């Protein structure tokens, strides 16, 4: 293979064919978006059902649309302020002039993917309920197809974002590889801001409604879940869409695009010296393209028989996911060898894929009622709510070990495979490729996650519309597996976030070292080495203080989001009690509940409470950096990533296990619905709701946000940090 460089050592524009290969990235994005479009048309062809079903679905759709519209307005204020700040920083050159534009584009694409996913989910819920009236397989087809609309929109828009920006930077603005890489890793700040808003705001909404509906409806009034007499029932179903669909979509959009951007940047550092940097930059995009194709093929294997049990449904979803993973692994071999001519990076990719599958398995093991841990947790309800809460906390803590060890093994394995012991930067590139490998089949793994809220909504609609016991049994079967796939999706998101955050951290340190050397050249001689000018020793007080700040930030952030759910849920509890007390005939079913007030309370509470956690995530690294320099920021990111990773797994798995323990009892085990065991399990599930759907999932967005903000403000910190003035 021949490479052509100008006489002055700067590559000629377009001389290397891999610079143009990003056009394939656009083709892959178009393929994903076209598939998402046809899947949406497929879903909309199914019957929405009778007039009662249509009316209920319209209420859910209107509530979700109203919330998203108001959320976008609130977020836009923050976006305008951030955009102005970035423009101000660009004037003296603290950030490149591309950053403000990329900030807006990333935010818009992230919001668009969340909006499209939510729109199709709110259209599919009634169709899933109606299809389930015919057969279990029909209900599964509608719900899963709606999930693919979100997942392929996410990967399509993310690929489009990366490919178009590369082509613009290279061929319009004629930047070199190092400059493109430095810009690309900064482009994620807009995506990060919206992901955190969507995760926190959507999580507060959905869990405030869920907790309020369960505590007053199930526990106090003794009425079934999704009973139309419950004033919070529509808000609960709205929350599934704005939290578990829109929020999850924005979260994984961020993880997906950042894994590509981080690996792209690390590829420049690893291969620039041997002239393969354009190839190394393109490889993550090539893997993403092959992952789109593999995921698309995997979706055609998602079908089941009518009398399927939970194990059969779980195996159905596994089959599609594992087939996609195998196809992606097989395709990665010739792609990697053709582009880089080495098997080491390929092994790193396979390590990432294998780690993703292992995380999915262990998350499923600890959260599914098909396995012993959740069944034992359900049995602990025999002695009341206190024991099931204690048991759930213990289960969540225990579950962290396997998943943390999997990610640790993936880090070491990918580092060694890519040649890290021989060349440090090669090993770091391997870690970046492992993150890309783990997320390469996001097209099908996110679809399995997004299908769960649709099935949950379908069950609620079936209950409210009195569609029949057999329909509710089918939607409950789909919903129960949806809880497991949702927990698996959260584990996947958290694990991939840890790898992506590590890759971004390395990119940040590399950029920061060059900035410190520029503003404080005397430090380069004092602290030589891989990242000259930085003292990253664990004994450096700045690093230690940063570690402590990062660790405690996880708990402060979690406390803020948990308190937000508590306050919003309290307003729902008070309102539901008021309606039960004041609306005559409500409990008898002769009067209609005021659903709109509960939706409005959840919306106001979520929008009000989501601001401060996001502000904390933005200002924490800036303040830490201004006080303790780049070293303090590195400590902050490392502390928040390690502690946040473990706490996020604990919360997600404990919450998922509590939820499925409740579902296990509702299936007729241990006394069934209405029993003392069931009431205890409902309390446990209520405690777990903000764990698994608000605070836990938001943590992986938090530590990625810290890294991204640090990268954007690195020049200001390097120039003016107090730590460097002594």
Phi, psi and omega in degrees: 000131183258145177233142184238128180231149178292163184298330181276006177091357179265132184293144177286145180297122177080005181290331181258127185298336181287346172291325179275347184296344179294346171298329175294328176298319177295320178297317178297321178296317180297319178301314180297316183290323177294318178297318177300319180297312181293327176293324178294320177295323178298316180296316185291344178285340179288151180292138178279344177108195183283178185297324179295316178299316180298320181295315180296314180298322179295323178295318178296316181296318180295319179295317180294317180295320179296319180294312182299320179298315180289327177295316180299321178297317180295315181295325182299327177297314178296320180297317180298318179297316179294320180299315178299317179300317180294323176296317178299318179292331182286334183299311177275001178092015178293329169229158180288156182294347180282337188298312180302317180295317179295327177301314180291315182298314180299317179296317180296315180296318179297315179295322181295317179296319178295318182294315180297316179299317181291320180299315182288327178296318180286344173272335185272339186299313179293323180292326176294316179299316180293318179296324179293341174295333179272311181196159178295319182296323178295317177298319179297317182299316181293311184297315182290322178299322177295325177295325180292334177297314177297310188295317182283335172293318179300307183291326180293312180292323179295314178298319179297317179302309182296312186294315182294318180296320178299312182297322177295312182295323184279312191259338177266310182264354172056046176277154175273172189303313182298320181290322177298314181298315181297322178289317186297321181288342176274346186288347186279359187292324178294319177296318182296318181298312181292322179302318180291318176301313183295319181293312183289309182297312179296322179294319179295316180301305188294324183277332174298314179293317182296312180296315180298317180295318182289314185296317183273316183290301184286309189281310185278311184273340178071027178261157184295164174296141179065022176291131183297345177286343182280117183298338183267004188292322178291318178300322179298315180289326174299317182301324178302324183280317182282335181264302188276345176255296182296315181296313179296321179299314179295321180298309184283336170301315180296312181300316184296309184290326181288328177296321178292314182297318181293315180295321177302314181292319179293331178296324177296312181298323185283325191242004181297321183295336181253009175075017180249024187291324178294322178295314181296327178290325183280333185307313179301325178291319178299320178295322178295321179296313179295328177294324176300313182294316180297318179295319180299316178295318182300329182296334182285353179262005180269094174203157184215171178268164187296319184268027183294141173263184183299323180296319179296317179297319180296318179294327178298311180292323176299316184303311179298318181293315182290324177297316178298318180296318179294315179299319179296320180294318180294315181294328183295334183297300180295327180298311183294316183291323179294320185281315186248346179068029182214146179270344182302308178300327178296317179299321178299321179295315180296323176302316178296316178299314180296320178298320178299316178295321179294319177299317179299317182296311184290328175296316177299317182300319184274349184241343184273140177289354176286343184247166188298315185305313182288326177293321176295322178296318178298319180295334180292349176290348178304328184253016172109179184290328182299316183289326179288329176292314178300315181297321179293320177298316180296317180299315180299317179297316181296325184293341182293330187300307185298316185289320177297318179295325177297313180295320177299316179295323179295321179297309181294315183298315181290326178297313181292315184301321182279000176095030184297328180288332177274321181218111188305315183292331175298317179297320179295322176299322177299320178296318177299319178293326177298320178296317178296317178300318180298324184260002185297330179260032180300333179305327180257327181291321177289328177298320177296328178285313185290339179291333183301307178300327178294316178296321178298313177300320180299320177297318178297317179295319178300320179292313183291329182267000179055053183282349180120150185297323183293328178292316179296324178297319180291316180291327176295322178297316178295320182293319181298317176291328177299324176298320179291316180294327177294316177296321178296318178299320178294319177298319178298314180297318182292315180296315179293326179296323179297315179293316180297319181296321178296316179296319178294324179299317179296318177298318179299314181297319180297314178295318182297320181299319180292325179290319178296319178297326180290317185269336182224070184298337179295335181286337182296317178290327182286324181232077180282175176127199183304315179241073186301139180098348181246136175257091184264016178298143179296340179276353177291122182305326180296318178295315181299314179297319177300319178301314180296317180297316179298319180295314183287335178299324178302316183286323177295315179299315179297319179297319180297315181289323177294317178298325179297316177297317180302311183294317180293321180294322179300320179295325178290317179302313180298318181292318180296316176301318180298315181293319176300325184280322191258333181274108183290132179088358182296311181292334179277349179085013180261353177233154182262139179289158176269086183291325187299322181297318179294319177299317181294320178297317179296319180297310180298316180297316181295315182292324180289319188275345184279347187292307188297319176301322179290318178300318178301316181295329181281316188275336183302309180292328180292312180296315178300317180294318180296329180275315191240012173073189180300322181299320177296321178294320177299315177299317179302310182297315181297315180296316181293323181292311183295308182291317180297323178301309182293316181294322179297317177298313179305310183294314183297316183285323176297314180297317179296320179293317177301317181297313182285335173296318176298314180297324179298317178292320180294340178285355178118354180278153172054037177104340176070192183298140177086350180282168176298324176300318181295317180297320177295320181293326177296319177298315178300317179296324179295319176295321183285340183304305178291337175300304191273338186242356178233285187292313183301303181297329182290338184294321180292330174290325180300307187287337171288322179298317181301317181292316182295315178299320179299319180296317182295321185263015187298321183294317179298316181296314181299327183278322193239003181302136180299328183301330183269359182268350183273000000 
